[in-house]
Amino acid sequence: MKTPISSDIKLTKDEECESVDSTKYRGMIGSLLYLTTSRPDIMFSVCLCARFQEAPKTSHLEAVKRIFRYIKGTTHLGLWYPKGTDIETVVYADSDHAGDYVDQKSTSGICTFVGCCLTSWFSKKQTALAISTTEAEYVSAEKACQQALWMKQALIDYDVRLDDVPIMCDNKGAIDLSKNPVQHSRTKHIEIRHHFLRDNVQKGQIHREKVPS
């Protein structure tokens, strides 16, 4: 397979399909999750399939087998860390909106670059239901902020001190919200913990930048 998952696939609980051996399914997911530590290209698809470990169906197993077929044909792919790379750190944050077909929650995707080297990445479903694309992107950027601050602190151990770290986002509303919440009355319901992002923007620890989708 040329891709780990089809863009047209819609994984649901699929109650009508035949059940499969959950122990075998969990073993396959466990192996793939281990592989995501060096293969960021399968992170989203593996985490998506991992949501159905409780009661896997044949449709879920087919999706997992597709990931294995993709891996079989792309064993030549890998991460490249060239010598002498600079330490400029950039964090990219993105999110879909209500992308989960089971509970309509959004999924955040974060990746961190130090110079040209990809150093960390994750894909995770958000815990709260976002009522707008702006809110979903804002929550995703808050997770990216945590990652940026962690990276700044980790680099201090190597006597490297970064200035404000840029967080790249393709949603202008989320960027405006992180700078000035006064005109965004619809976002008053967002949990306080997510405004950790705005607090750090004001402190100058990070800054938000618009990047094309």
Summary of the structure (lengths in Angstrom):
residues: 213
radius of gyration: 18.9
end to end distance: 25.1
largest distance: 57.5
contacts: 608
relative contact order: 0.12
helix: 41%
strand: 17%
